């Protein structure tokens, strides 16, 4: 069955300028930066945000973030921005998140309403017998703004869950990028349970914390707010980005050895159109396929305890040498080196 039009793209204008972009603007204004400099190149003016009606695209938002990074020039900017993000003041979506009865409900809402609550990075929830994992994926081709957004998004979820739970939760944070020079900011805002160069951007905690009741929750009000949020998504015509939809499709069809032609057909477009759309997001099909293969391999190694042969077979590699070569291309590590890293 073709997947037609049920996504947003890098240039889709749907992000309310007076929501998350306004938070970034307020952070800049609090540090005495001129609003015109922050908004330069975004096609947006301060008066547009104050009007409460303007919507901008992910591309415009990313331009604002790029400006903020350069103008603020402070190691804590992303973390301070993250502290303001969730549950936020984004209408029904924020209200639904704020009234969640426990962490599991909050995480499921964050995933379901990600176009409203986290439009630039897509959270995905994975569970095993012991732990819950929130994996953060690039939704729009974030490029050089990816690290800023990862720092902000993980801070946002940790801060929000701490506030709603009434206690600090034992989150463990892993980042694919190398340890930055400003490690003290991670310790100050996330805690010391942080690891780098881990191939995937993920935060996790023991599964027992998922169902602990949260004080102050109003399930009825939360349910109404959730229904209002879903109606808002229906009016938009999408609930996820093109890259997000592509990731999910590749993941669910990975054992059928998907290729550009078959995936383009599933998305109701020509291979040339899919290539063009991925290029608009600074990506290409092989990069997206390799990302999914890497994430599945890491999951099978870490969570399922699969052997090299089992992982290779799952990913439809008949030649173990070819699998090891591909795995090193995805990760920069051999499977044995990865096992040592994961301990």
VEXRO-235447 format. One record per residue: residue number from 1; residue in one letter; x negated, y, z negated of N, C-alpha, C in turn. Coordinates in steps of 0.1 Angstrom, whole numbers, plus 5000, padded with zeros to 4 digits. Atoms other than C-alpha are relative to their C-alpha. Layout:
REC num residu n_xx n_yy n_zz ca_xx ca_yy ca_zz c_xx c_yy c_zz
REC NUM      A    X    Y    Z     X     Y     Z    X    Y    Z
...
END
This chain:
REC num residu n_xx n_yy n_zz ca_xx ca_yy ca_zz c_xx c_yy c_zz
REC   1      X 4991 4988 5000  5000  5000  5000 4991 5012 5000
REC   2      X 5008 4988 4999  4986  5034  5009 5003 5009 4988
REC   3      X 4999 4990 5011  4979  5060  4982 5000 5013 5007
REC   4      X 4999 4988 4992  4991  5092  4997 5002 5012 4991
REC   5      X 4998 4986 5005  4985  5127  4984 5001 5001 4985
REC   6      X 4997 4999 5014  4987  5118  4947 4987 5003 4992
REC   7      X 5013 4996 5007  4955  5136  4936 4998 5015 5003
REC   8      X 5005 4987 4998  4939  5170  4933 4986 5000 5005
REC   9      X 5014 4999 4995  4907  5181  4950 4993 5012 4994
REC  10      X 5009 4990 5005  4879  5205  4943 5006 5014 5002
REC  11      X 4994 4987 4996  4898  5234  4960 5015 5001 4997
REC  12      X 4985 4999 5003  4933  5227  4946 5002 5010 4989
REC  13      X 4998 4989 5010  4946  5257  4927 5011 4996 4991
REC  14      X 4990 5005 5010  4964  5243  4896 4996 5003 4986
REC  15      X 5005 4998 5014  4943  5252  4865 5005 5014 4996
REC  16      X 4995 4987 5005  4961  5280  4846 4988 5008 4995
REC  17      X 5011 4992 5004  4936  5308  4843 5000 5005 4986
REC  18      X 4999 4995 5014  4949  5318  4809 4999 4989 4990
REC  19      X 5002 5012 5009  4942  5283  4794 4985 4998 4998
REC  20      X 5014 5003 5002  4907  5268  4795 4990 5011 5005
REC  21      X 5009 4989 4995  4891  5295  4817 5000 5012 4991
REC  22      X 4999 4988 5009  4904  5322  4793 4991 4997 4987
REC  23      X 5008 5003 5012  4886  5304  4764 4985 5002 5003
REC  24      X 5014 4997 4996  4853  5306  4783 4998 5015 5001
REC  25      X 5001 4985 4999  4860  5343  4790 4999 5006 4986
REC  26      X 5000 4995 5013  4867  5349  4753 4986 4997 4993
REC  27      X 5013 5003 5006  4834  5332  4743 4990 5010 5005
REC  28      X 5010 4991 4994  4815  5354  4767 5003 5015 4994
REC  29      X 4997 4986 5005  4833  5386  4755 4996 5001 4985
REC  30      X 5005 4999 5014  4825  5377  4719 4985 5002 4999
REC  31      X 5014 4998 5000  4789  5378  4728 4996 5013 5009
REC  32      X 5002 4986 4994  4793  5413  4744 4996 4999 5015
REC  33      X 5003 5001 4985  4791  5401  4781 5012 5007 5007
REC  34      X 4990 4993 4991  4810  5420  4808 5008 4990 5007
REC  35      X 4991 5010 4994  4840  5402  4821 4998 4999 5015
REC  36      X 5002 5000 4985  4833  5412  4857 4988 4992 5004
REC  37      X 5011 5009 4997  4799  5395  4856 5003 4986 4998
REC  38      X 4996 5014 5002  4814  5363  4842 5008 4995 5011
REC  39      X 4991 5004 4990  4840  5363  4869 4995 5001 5014
REC  40      X 5006 4997 4987  4817  5372  4898 5000 4987 5008
REC  41      X 5000 5011 4991  4822  5349  4927 5011 4990 4998
REC  42      X 4989 5009 5003  4852  5332  4912 5013 5003 5007
REC  43      X 4988 4996 4994  4878  5352  4931 5011 5004 4990
REC  44      X 4991 4998 5010  4893  5361  4898 4996 5013 4993
REC  45      X 5002 4987 5008  4897  5394  4878 5006 4998 4986
REC  46      X 4995 5001 5014  4903  5399  4840 5015 5002 5000
REC  47      X 4985 4996 5000  4937  5414  4848 5008 4988 5005
REC  48      X 4993 5012 4996  4946  5381  4866 5003 4991 4989
REC  49      X 4999 5009 5011  4940  5361  4835 5010 5006 4990
REC  50      X 4990 4994 5009  4959  5386  4813 5014 4999 5005
REC  51      X 4987 5001 4995  4988  5384  4836 5007 4987 4997
REC  52      X 4995 5013 5004  4993  5347  4826 5007 4992 5011
REC  53      X 4994 5007 4989  5004  5336  4861 4990 4994 5010
REC  54      X 5010 5004 4991  4972  5330  4880 4995 4985 4998
REC  55      X 5005 5013 5001  4960  5295  4888 4987 4999 5009
REC  56      X 5012 5001 4993  4925  5286  4899 4996 4986 5003
REC  57      X 5004 5014 4996  4908  5256  4915 4988 4996 4991
REC  58      X 5012 5005 5007  4881  5234  4899 4988 5007 5005
REC  59      X 5012 4993 4995  4856  5251  4922 4998 5014 4994
REC  60      X 5000 4987 5006  4865  5285  4909 4996 4999 4985
REC  61      X 5003 5002 5014  4863  5272  4873 4985 4997 4998
REC  62      X 5014 5003 5000  4829  5257  4880 4991 5012 5002
REC  63      X 5007 4988 4998  4817  5290  4893 4999 5009 4987
REC  64      X 5000 4993 5013  4828  5306  4860 4990 4994 4990
REC  65      X 5009 5007 5010  4809  5280  4840 4985 5002 5004
REC  66      X 5013 4997 4995  4778  5285  4862 4996 5014 4995
REC  67      X 5003 4986 5004  4780  5323  4855 4998 5000 4985
REC  68      X 5001 4999 5014  4785  5317  4818 4987 4994 4995
REC  69      X 5013 5006 5004  4755  5294  4815 4989 5009 5002
REC  70      X 5011 4991 4997  4732  5319  4831 5001 5013 4991
REC  71      X 4999 4987 5007  4746  5350  4813 4999 4998 4985
REC  72      X 5001 5003 5015  4750  5335  4778 4986 4996 4996
REC  73      X 5014 5005 5002  4716  5317  4781 4998 4996 4985
REC  74      X 5001 5004 5014  4722  5301  4747 5002 4984 4999
REC  75      X 4999 5014 5001  4718  5264  4738 5013 4995 4994
REC  76      X 4988 5004 5006  4750  5263  4718 5012 5003 5007
REC  77      X 4988 4995 4993  4773  5277  4744 5010 4989 5003
REC  78      X 4991 5011 4997  4787  5244  4756 5007 4994 4988
REC  79      X 4994 5006 5012  4793  5231  4721 5011 5010 4994
REC  80      X 4990 4991 5005  4811  5263  4710 5012 5001 5009
REC  81      X 4989 5001 4991  4832  5262  4741 5008 4987 4997
REC  82      X 4993 5012 5003  4841  5226  4733 5008 5000 4988
REC  83      X 4992 4999 5013  4852  5234  4698 5013 5007 5002
REC  84      X 4988 4993 4998  4879  5256  4713 5010 4992 5009
REC  85      X 4993 5006 4989  4891  5232  4740 5013 4992 4996
REC  86      X 4990 5010 5004  4913  5206  4722 5005 5002 4986
REC  87      X 4989 5002 4991  4942  5205  4714 5003 5012 5009
REC  88      X 4998 4988 4991  4941  5240  4730 5014 5006 4998
REC  89      X 4987 4993 5000  4970  5263  4737 5006 4999 5014
REC  90      X 4996 5002 4986  4981  5248  4770 5015 4995 5001
REC  91      X 4986 5003 4999  5018  5245  4763 5003 4986 4995
REC  92      X 4995 5013 5005  5035  5211  4760 4989 4990 4999
REC  93      X 5011 5010 5001  5003  5191  4767 4993 5001 4987
REC  94      X 5007 4998 5013  4986  5206  4737 5008 4996 4988
REC  95      X 4990 5004 5010  5017  5202  4716 5001 4985 4998
REC  96      X 4999 5015 5000  5019  5165  4725 4987 4994 4993
REC  97      X 5013 5005 5006  4982  5160  4716 5000 5003 4985
REC  98      X 5000 4996 5014  4986  5179  4683 5009 4992 4991
REC  99      X 4991 5008 5008  5015  5157  4672 4998 4985 5001
REC 100      X 5003 5014 4999  4999  5124  4679 4999 4993 4987
REC 101      X 4999 5007 5013  5004  5098  4652 4987 4994 4996
REC 102      X 5013 5006 5003  4969  5083  4654 4991 5002 5012
REC 103      X 5010 4998 4990  4938  5082  4674 5003 4993 5013
REC 104      X 4997 5007 4988  4950  5057  4699 5010 5007 5008
REC 105      X 4990 4991 4993  4980  5078  4707 4994 5012 5006
REC 106      X 5007 4988 4995  4958  5108  4711 4992 4997 5012
REC 107      X 5008 5003 4989  4934  5091  4734 5008 4996 5012
REC 108      X 4991 5004 4989  4962  5076  4755 5006 5013 5007
REC 109      X 4994 4988 4995  4977  5111  4758 4989 5008 5008
REC 110      X 5011 4993 4993  4943  5126  4768 4998 4994 5013
REC 111      X 5002 5006 4987  4939  5101  4796 5012 5002 5009
REC 112      X 4988 4999 4991  4975  5103  4808 5002 5015 5004
REC 113      X 4998 4986 4997  4975  5142  4807 4987 5006 5004
REC 114      X 5014 4995 4998  4939  5146  4818 5000 5011 5010
REC 115      X 5000 4989 4990  4948  5169  4848 5003 5013 4993
REC 116      X 4996 4988 5007  4962  5193  4822 4990 5003 4989
REC 117      X 5009 4998 5011  4938  5188  4793 4985 4999 5003
REC 118      X 5015 5002 4997  4905  5178  4810 4999 4999 5015
REC 119      X 4999 5001 4985  4907  5187  4847 4987 4998 5007
REC 120      X 5013 5001 4994  4869  5187  4854 4993 4987 4997
REC 121      X 5005 5013 5004  4859  5155  4836 5011 4991 4997
REC 122      X 4989 5009 5002  4882  5125  4836 4996 4990 4989
REC 123      X 5002 5010 5011  4883  5104  4803 5006 4987 5004
REC 124      X 4995 5013 4999  4888  5067  4805 4999 4992 4987
REC 125      X 5000 5007 5013  4897  5045  4775 4998 4985 5003
REC 126      X 5003 5014 4999  4882  5010  4772 4999 4995 4986
REC 127      X 4999 5006 5013  4887  4986  4743 4994 4986 5001
REC 128      X 5004 5014 5002  4869  4954  4732 5004 4996 4986
REC 129      X 4995 5005 5013  4874  4934  4701 4995 5008 4988
REC 130      X 5006 4993 5011  4852  4956  4680 5001 5015 5001
REC 131      X 5001 4986 4998  4851  4991  4695 5009 5006 5010
REC 132      X 4992 4992 4989  4870  5018  4715 4990 5009 5006
REC 133      X 5009 4992 4992  4851  5036  4742 5007 5010 5008
REC 134      X 4995 4989 4992  4858  5069  4759 4989 5003 5010
REC 135      X 5010 4997 4990  4839  5071  4792 5004 5013 5007
REC 136      X 4997 4988 4993  4837  5105  4809 4994 5000 5014
REC 137      X 5004 5000 4986  4836  5107  4847 5002 5013 5006
REC 138      X 5000 4988 4992  4830  5135  4871 5013 5000 5008
REC 139      X 4988 5000 4992  4864  5145  4885 5000 5008 5012
REC 140      X 4999 4990 4989  4855  5172  4909 4987 5004 5007
REC 141      X 5013 4996 4994  4819  5172  4919 4994 5011 4992
REC 142      X 5004 4990 5009  4806  5191  4889 4985 5005 5002
REC 143      X 5013 4996 4997  4770  5191  4900 4992 5005 4988
REC 144      X 5009 4995 5011  4747  5213  4878 5008 5003 4987
REC 145      X 4992 4997 5012  4776  5220  4854 5004 4988 4992
REC 146      X 4996 5013 5006  4780  5183  4845 4995 5000 4985
REC 147      X 5005 5002 5014  4758  5184  4813 5008 5010 4991
REC 148      X 4993 4990 5007  4775  5216  4801 5014 4994 4996
REC 149      X 4987 5005 5001  4809  5199  4806 5000 4988 4991
REC 150      X 5001 5011 5009  4798  5167  4789 4998 5004 4986
REC 151      X 5002 4995 5013  4786  5185  4759 5012 5006 4994
REC 152      X 4987 4994 5004  4818  5205  4757 5011 4990 4998
REC 153      X 4989 5009 5001  4841  5176  4763 4999 4990 4988
REC 154      X 5002 5008 5012  4826  5153  4737 5001 5007 4987
REC 155      X 4997 4992 5012  4825  5181  4712 5014 5002 4998
REC 156      X 4986 4998 5001  4861  5188  4720 5008 4989 4994
REC 157      X 4993 5011 5005  4873  5153  4713 4996 4997 4986
REC 158      X 5004 5003 5014  4852  5148  4682 5006 5010 4990
REC 159      X 4995 4989 5008  4863  5182  4668 5015 4998 4998
REC 160      X 4985 5002 5000  4900  5176  4677 5004 4988 4991
REC 161      X 4996 5012 5008  4901  5141  4662 4997 5002 4985
REC 162      X 5003 4997 5015  4884  5153  4630 5011 5008 4994
REC 163      X 4989 4991 5005  4910  5180  4626 5013 4992 4998
REC 164      X 4987 5007 5001  4940  5158  4633 4999 4988 4990
REC 165      X 5001 5011 5009  4927  5128  4613 4998 5005 4985
REC 166      X 5003 4995 5014  4917  5150  4583 4987 4994 4994
REC 167      X 5013 5005 5004  4883  5133  4582 4991 4999 5012
REC 168      X 5010 5002 4989  4851  5130  4602 5000 4986 5005
REC 169      X 5000 5013 4995  4853  5100  4624 4986 4996 5005
REC 170      X 5013 5005 4998  4822  5078  4630 4997 4998 5015
REC 171      X 5003 5001 4986  4817  5086  4667 4986 4997 5003
REC 172      X 5014 5002 4995  4786  5073  4685 5000 5006 5014
REC 173      X 5000 4993 4988  4776  5094  4715 4988 4995 5009
REC 174      X 5011 5004 4990  4756  5082  4746 5001 5009 5012
REC 175      X 5001 4992 4988  4745  5104  4775 4991 4994 5010
REC 176      X 5009 5005 4990  4731  5094  4808 4988 5008 5003
REC 177      X 5011 4991 4997  4708  5124  4810 4989 4998 4989
REC 178      X 5011 5001 5010  4674  5125  4792 5002 5010 4988
REC 179      X 4999 4991 5012  4671  5141  4758 4996 5014 5003
REC 180      X 5003 4986 4997  4672  5179  4762 4991 5005 4989
REC 181      X 5009 4994 5010  4648  5202  4743 5008 5005 4989
REC 182      X 4992 4994 5011  4677  5216  4722 5008 4989 4993
REC 183      X 4994 5011 5007  4684  5183  4705 5007 5004 4987
REC 184      X 4994 4996 5012  4692  5201  4673 5014 5005 5001
REC 185      X 4986 4996 4998  4724  5214  4688 5009 4988 5001
REC 186      X 4992 5013 5000  4736  5178  4694 5002 4996 4985
REC 187      X 4999 5004 5014  4728  5170  4658 5010 5009 4992
REC 188      X 4991 4990 5008  4746  5202  4645 5015 4998 5003
REC 189      X 4986 5000 4995  4778  5197  4666 5006 4986 5001
REC 190      X 4995 5014 4998  4780  5159  4671 4995 4991 4989
REC 191      X 5006 5009 5010  4759  5144  4643 4988 4994 5006
REC 192      X 5012 5005 4996  4728  5124  4645 5001 4986 5008
REC 193      X 4998 5013 4993  4743  5092  4661 5002 5003 5015
REC 194      X 5000 4995 4986  4734  5104  4696 4988 4993 5007
REC 195      X 5011 5007 4992  4714  5085  4723 5000 5006 5014
REC 196      X 5002 4995 4987  4701  5096  4757 4994 4990 5009
REC 197      X 5005 5009 4989  4691  5080  4790 5007 4987 4999
REC 198      X 4993 5013 5002  4718  5054  4785 5009 4996 5012
REC 199      X 4994 5004 4987  4731  5052  4821 5015 5004 5001
REC 200      X 4986 4996 4999  4767  5062  4812 5003 5010 4989
REC 201      X 4996 4990 5010  4784  5091  4794 5012 4995 4992
REC 202      X 4989 5007 5008  4805  5075  4766 4998 5003 4986
REC 203      X 5000 4999 5014  4815  5080  4731 5009 4989 4994
REC 204      X 4993 5012 5005  4827  5051  4709 5000 5000 4985
REC 205      X 4999 5002 5015  4837  5041  4674 5007 4987 4997
REC 206      X 4993 5012 5004  4850  5011  4655 5015 5000 5003
REC 207      X 4986 5000 4995  4884  5000  4668 5010 5002 4988
REC 208      X 4991 4999 5011  4899  5000  4633 5005 5015 4998
REC 209      X 4996 4986 5002  4901  5039  4634 5011 5003 5010
REC 210      X 4990 4996 4991  4925  5038  4663 5014 5001 4994
REC 211      X 4986 5000 5005  4956  5030  4643 5002 5005 4986
REC 212      X 4998 4993 5013  4950  5048  4611 5010 5012 5001
REC 213      X 4990 4989 4998  4980  5071  4606 4994 5014 4997
REC 214      X 5005 4987 5002  4973  5108  4609 5010 5008 4993
REC 215      X 4991 4992 5008  4988  5133  4584 5005 5011 5009
REC 216      X 4994 4988 4993  5011  5160  4597 5006 4998 5014
REC 217      X 4994 5003 4987  5022  5142  4629 5015 5001 5000
REC 218      X 4985 5000 4998  5057  5148  4642 5003 4992 5013
REC 219      X 4999 5009 4988  5065  5118  4665 5011 5005 5009
REC 220      X 4989 4995 4992  5098  5133  4677 4996 5012 5009
REC 221      X 5005 4989 4993  5083  5166  4686 4989 4997 5010
REC 222      X 5011 5004 4990  5053  5149  4702 5006 4993 5012
REC 223      X 4994 5007 4989  5075  5127  4723 5007 5009 5010
REC 224      X 4994 4990 4991  5095  5156  4736 4989 5008 5008
REC 225      X 5011 4993 4993  5063  5175  4744 4993 4991 5011
REC 226      X 5006 5009 4990  5049  5145  4762 5009 4999 5012
REC 227      X 4991 5001 4988  5080  5142  4784 5000 5013 5008
REC 228      X 5001 4988 4993  5077  5179  4792 4987 5001 5008
REC 229      X 5013 5000 4993  5041  5174  4801 5000 4991 5013
REC 230      X 4999 5009 4989  5049  5145  4824 5008 5006 5011
REC 231      X 4992 4993 4990  5075  5166  4841 4992 5011 5007
REC 232      X 5009 4990 4994  5049  5193  4846 4991 4993 5011
REC 233      X 5008 5008 4990  5026  5167  4863 5008 4996 5012
REC 234      X 4991 5004 4988  5055  5155  4885 5002 5012 5009
REC 235      X 4999 4988 4992  5060  5191  4896 4988 5004 5008
REC 236      X 5012 4998 4993  5024  5194  4905 4998 4990 5011
REC 237      X 5002 5010 4990  5025  5162  4924 4988 4991 4999
REC 238      X 5012 5008 5002  4994  5146  4909 4998 5000 4985
REC 239      X 5005 5001 5014  4979  5135  4876 4986 4997 4998
REC 240      X 5015 5003 5000  4943  5128  4886 4994 5006 5012
REC 241      X 5008 4995 4988  4916  5139  4910 4998 4990 5010
REC 242      X 5003 5010 4989  4906  5123  4943 4989 4991 4995
REC 243      X 5011 5008 5005  4873  5111  4927 5005 4990 4989
REC 244      X 4995 5009 5010  4892  5097  4898 5009 4989 5006
REC 245      X 4992 5010 4993  4917  5079  4920 4991 4990 5008
REC 246      X 5010 5009 4993  4888  5065  4941 4993 4991 4991
REC 247      X 5007 5008 5009  4870  5053  4911 5009 4988 4995
REC 248      X 4991 5011 5005  4901  5034  4898 5003 4990 5011
REC 249      X 4997 5010 4989  4908  5019  4933 4988 4991 5002
REC 250      X 5012 5009 4998  4872  5007  4937 4998 4990 4988
REC 251      X 5002 5009 5011  4871  4993  4902 5010 4988 5000
REC 252      X 4990 5011 5000  4903  4973  4907 4998 4991 5012
REC 253      X 5002 5008 4988  4892  4960  4941 4985 4996 5002
REC 254      X 5014 5001 4998  4855  4956  4935 4996 4985 5004
REC 255      X 5003 5014 4996  4856  4918  4939 5005 4996 5014
REC 256      X 4996 5002 4986  4871  4922  4974 4990 5007 5009
REC 257      X 5011 4994 4992  4839  4940  4985 5006 5012 5008
REC 258      X 4994 4989 4992  4856  4973  4995 4989 5007 5008
REC 259      X 5009 4992 4992  4841  4994  5023 5008 5012 5004
REC 260      X 4995 4987 4997  4847  5028  5037 5014 4999 5008
REC 261      X 4988 5001 4992  4873  5017  5063 5012 4995 4992
REC 262      X 4989 5006 5007  4894  4996  5040 5005 5010 4989
REC 263      X 4996 4990 5010  4894  5023  5013 5007 5012 5006
REC 264      X 4993 4989 4993  4903  5051  5037 5014 4996 5004
REC 265      X 4987 5005 4996  4932  5030  5050 5009 5000 4987
REC 266      X 4992 5000 5012  4944  5025  5014 5004 5014 4995
REC 267      X 4997 4986 5003  4943  5063  5009 5007 5008 5011
REC 268      X 4992 4994 4989  4962  5069  5041 4993 5011 5008
REC 269      X 5007 4991 4991  4935  5087  5060 4989 4993 5008
REC 270      X 5010 5007 4992  4908  5080  5085 4987 5000 4992
REC 271      X 5013 5000 5006  4872  5071  5075 4993 5014 5000
REC 272      X 5007 4987 4999  4860  5104  5088 5006 5011 4991
REC 273      X 4994 4991 5009  4885  5123  5067 4996 4998 4986
REC 274      X 5005 5004 5013  4875  5104  5036 4986 5005 4998
REC 275      X 5014 4996 5001  4839  5111  5043 4999 5016 4998
REC 276      X 4999 4986 5001  4847  5148  5047 5004 5005 4987
REC 277      X 4995 4996 5013  4866  5150  5015 4990 4997 4989
REC 278      X 5010 5003 5010  4839  5133  4995 4988 5009 5002
REC 279      X 5011 4990 4998  4813  5156  5011 5004 5014 4994
REC 280      X 4996 4988 5007  4834  5185  4998 4998 5000 4985
REC 281      X 5002 5002 5014  4829  5171  4964 4985 4996 4997
REC 282      X 5014 5002 5002  4791  5168  4969 4997 4985 4998
REC 283      X 5002 5014 5002  4793  5130  4971 5002 4993 5014
REC 284      X 4998 5009 4988  4796  5101  4996 5005 4987 4995
REC 285      X 4994 5012 5003  4812  5067  4997 4991 4990 4992
REC 286      X 5010 5010 5007  4781  5046  4988 4997 5005 4986
REC 287      X 5003 4996 5014  4774  5068  4958 5011 4997 4991
REC 288      X 4989 5003 5008  4809  5063  4945 5001 4985 4997
REC 289      X 4999 5015 5002  4808  5025  4951 4989 4996 4991
REC 290      X 5011 5003 5009  4774  5023  4934 5003 5003 4986
REC 291      X 4996 4996 5014  4787  5042  4904 5009 4990 4994
REC 292      X 4991 5010 5006  4815  5017  4899 4993 4987 4998
REC 293      X 5007 5013 5002  4793  4987  4904 4991 5002 4988
REC 294      X 5009 4998 5012  4768  5002  4878 5008 4999 4987
REC 295      X 4992 5000 5012  4795  5008  4853 5006 4986 4996
REC 296      X 4995 5014 5003  4810  4973  4857 4989 4992 4995
REC 297      X 5011 5008 5004  4776  4958  4854 4996 5003 4986
REC 298      X 5003 4996 5014  4768  4977  4822 5010 4995 4991
REC 299      X 4989 5005 5009  4802  4967  4807 4998 4985 4999
REC 300      X 5001 5015 5001  4796  4930  4815 4988 4996 4992
REC 301      X 5012 5003 5009  4761  4931  4800 5002 5003 4986
REC 302      X 4999 4995 5014  4769  4951  4769 5012 4994 4993
REC 303      X 4988 5004 5008  4804  4941  4760 5003 4985 5002
REC 304      X 4997 5014 4998  4809  4907  4776 4988 4990 4998
REC 305      X 5012 5009 5002  4773  4894  4772 4997 4991 5012
REC 306      X 5003 5009 4988  4771  4881  4808 4985 4999 5003
REC 307      X 5014 5001 4995  4739  4868  4822 4998 5007 5013
REC 308      X 5003 4994 4987  4722  4882  4853 5008 4993 5011
REC 309      X 4993 5008 4990  4737  4854  4874 5015 5003 5000
REC 310      X 4986 4998 5001  4772  4860  4861 5004 5014 5004
REC 311      X 4997 4987 4995  4771  4897  4867 4999 5001 5015
REC 312      X 5001 5000 4985  4758  4892  4902 5011 4993 5007
REC 313      X 4989 5007 4994  4785  4867  4909 5013 5008 5000
REC 314      X 4988 4992 5001  4812  4890  4896 5000 5011 5010
REC 315      X 5001 4989 4991  4800  4918  4918 4998 4995 5015
REC 316      X 5001 5006 4987  4799  4894  4948 4987 5001 5007
REC 317      X 5013 5001 4995  4762  4893  4952 4996 4985 5000
REC 318      X 5004 5014 4999  4751  4859  4965 4985 4997 4998
REC 319      X 5015 5001 5001  4714  4866  4963 4996 5008 4988
REC 320      X 5004 4994 5013  4700  4873  4928 4989 5011 5003
REC 321      X 5011 4990 4997  4670  4891  4943 5006 5013 5005
REC 322      X 4993 4988 4995  4693  4915  4962 5008 5007 4989
REC 323      X 4993 4993 5012  4713  4921  4930 4991 5007 4992
REC 324      X 5010 4992 5008  4682  4930  4910 4995 5012 5007
REC 325      X 5004 4988 4993  4671  4953  4937 5011 5011 5000
REC 326      X 4989 4990 5000  4705  4970  4939 5002 5006 4986
REC 327      X 4998 4995 5014  4708  4972  4901 4989 5010 4996
REC 328      X 5011 4990 5003  4674  4990  4899 5003 5013 5008
REC 329      X 4997 4988 4992  4686  5014  4926 5011 5008 4993
REC 330      X 4990 4993 5008  4717  5021  4905 4996 5007 4988
REC 331      X 5004 4996 5014  4700  5025  4872 4986 5005 4998
REC 332      X 5014 4997 5002  4663  5029  4877 4993 4990 4991
REC 333      X 5006 5011 5009  4658  4998  4855 5003 4986 5006
REC 334      X 4997 5014 4997  4656  4961  4861 5010 4995 4990
REC 335      X 4991 5005 5010  4683  4940  4843 4993 4996 4987
REC 336      X 5007 5003 5013  4657  4928  4818 4996 5012 4993
REC 337      X 5004 4988 5007  4645  4963  4811 5013 5006 4993
REC 338      X 4988 4995 5006  4681  4973  4805 5004 4993 4987
REC 339      X 4997 5008 5012  4686  4945  4780 4991 5005 4988
REC 340      X 5009 4995 5010  4655  4958  4761 5005 5013 4995
REC 341      X 4995 4987 5004  4669  4993  4761 5012 4999 4991
REC 342      X 4987 5002 5008  4703  4981  4748 4997 4993 4987
REC 343      X 5004 5006 5013  4685  4961  4721 5008 4988 4997
END
